[in-house]
């Protein structure tokens, strides 16, 4: 497999910009006096963004996506950890897309 240098540089550039925005936001938030409400809102924001991306995929998907979403929720509830839940969800949808027709 050959990787196009332009594509690779574009991906690396986007990663650097994304990291820079996040790091500068964290640096700035650490220097500002934020109210408890604002801190709670900022802490909840990543989960809200994740849900806003996952729900349409599940709603517009098929059986594989629904079962994967349920498996993700079960693993998240059991382990209280995002990484195993995401791995479970991706693994289940990957397996079921290969097994289920359509």
HELIX and SHEET records of a PDB file:
HELIX    1   1 UNK A    5  UNK A   31  1                                  27    
HELIX    2   2 UNK A   36  UNK A   60  1                                  25    
HELIX    3   3 UNK A   63  UNK A   79  1                                  17    
HELIX    4   4 UNK A   82  UNK A   99  1                                  18    
END                                                                             
